[in-house]
């Protein structure tokens, strides 16, 4: 089940703001340069605002059937099956594949990614990449030190051979 | 015929096979790794070809070029991270097949459609060499615009979940495609004072952000291994994937033609070919479709197109000296280094070199397919590695892959920011496929739209026969799924009424 919570409304609101900014900024460009982005931006702004309104006020949402219409691909026969034949998607694995949303752990993983970006910015990649792998495996993945060390060292050698020796990458 | 035999002799005589195998291995490796691809591997190998016989040189380089696409599909299928931007469409059904424990079947289908598509493209190249000029000249701005428009029409059918949200996602992709310097109008758009954005949003960091990062985060949250069910990649499974290609031979032919035609058009690129082919499959394959959930036809369509595209891309390179893709642009430089000037005279003066290209392309595609088929059993083991080990490695491949594209830190930031937004899109039910389609096709579409208006006026879109045909096909592609859906609903209605009654 997709989240129809406050987070959903916040995300849609941010999209509305994003499209509005692009439209306003685009108005400054010359006529030809703004033709497509401003036109698309206005349409996208109106569509996102309508979606936000439909989700925020269910009474209005129930009247806007087009906003709720599903895409052709998944509305076709055979799609989203649950238990019809050997290739059907089983309910359990479907439930398992549902997005987990923005939990505390999700934020922590994105912080790890931001940490990796900072490492790449300020530390030589032959040090930063194995270091990140080692730290993340130990702290986040709770792997054994030896396993983490061997994986980090192996990937370090791989990056060294491919990028430093073969491609002579020095960034 | 004599030149063809001479080229074949060069390829099969030592050190031809060695160069072909080494090139193929390196091409596959560069294809597997995100951020690296055909241009990098050809640039890496070019200095080694200096002083070589041109026939051997092109064998080495095209051997590498031919295996990149299939290599890229391996990482797309197994870890949901497309090795190159042109493999993004493959992950839509390739990775769901892996999640269902059918990695072997997906790899088999990818290898078979890639090899057959590559050979198909090489044969088309061979056939088109005498008439290449006329074919290339048949495509001008309006035709390229119509091709891009045709690709955009796919958004209507491939939007997973809410169509409204899918269209918003498509608009988001189009807006992102507007970022940066516009070569037609000469304007700088949406850079917000950031120099990096002058080049616009690049495809590789964007695709990494849209697909690889959210899925890896999701897998890490889920824990365990990539596939929740035991992965089967025995030769029987791989064979099933191989057999899926002749079973869907008509789809394969159509998508190979799409790939070849898009390859012929200079500057359009393989990513466009795969999305157009994927969309075509979704729109036309109405028999029990499960696209987006692990439909094998969703692997066959983009893979046959992307491998056939290489043969097409060599047509303008050989006939005009105009590169059909980034890979062929680098290849052009390598050919010049060997004293071979591509262009109209190449076919007359170096016919054997052209034939060596055709043969190397076909053989390379077959070899990488065999490698994938026999290695699938071992490659699939990757999905048994615990996520807590795999995810940190994939994260470094993702962000460093984005960095390695051009050595710009901005690419890392773009991948990360888009990764975060794409995760939110996944959580809140916005399909990410329209974003990548619009991003890939948006800049081509905007550019050719203005070029057509400037050169031919609004009527330019409809007065050229090829352009008009493409326009009508696009209309049919949009209308058909809706017509088909309403017809199906009409058929279902009496049944529902009977049940209620």
Interface residues (C-beta under 8 A of the other chain):
Chain A: X2 X3 X7 X8 X11 X12 X15 X19 X22 X25 X26 X29 X30 X32 X33 X36 X37 X40 X41 X43 X44 X47 X48 X50 X51 X66 X67 X68 X69 X70 X71 X72 X73 X74 X75 X76 X77 X78 X79 X80 X81 X87 X89 X93 X96 X97 X99 X100 X101 X102 X103 X105 X106 X109 X110 X112 X113 X114 X116 X117 X120 X121 X125 X129 X132 X133 X136 X137 X140 X141 X142 X143 X147 X151 X155 X159 X162 X163 X166 X167 X169 X171
Chain B: X29 X33 X40 X44 X99 X100 X156 X157 X158 X159 X160 X161 X162 X163 X164 X165 X166 X167 X168 X171 X172 X174 X175 X178 X182 X184 X185 X187 X189 X190 X192 X213 X217 X218 X220 X221 X222 X228 X229 X282 X286 X288 X289 X290 X291 X292 X293 X294 X386 X387 X388 X389 X391 X392 X393 X395 X396 X399 X400 X403 X404 X407 X409 X412 X413 X416 X419 X420 X423 X424 X426 X427 X428 X429 X431 X446 X449 X450 X481 X482 X485 X488
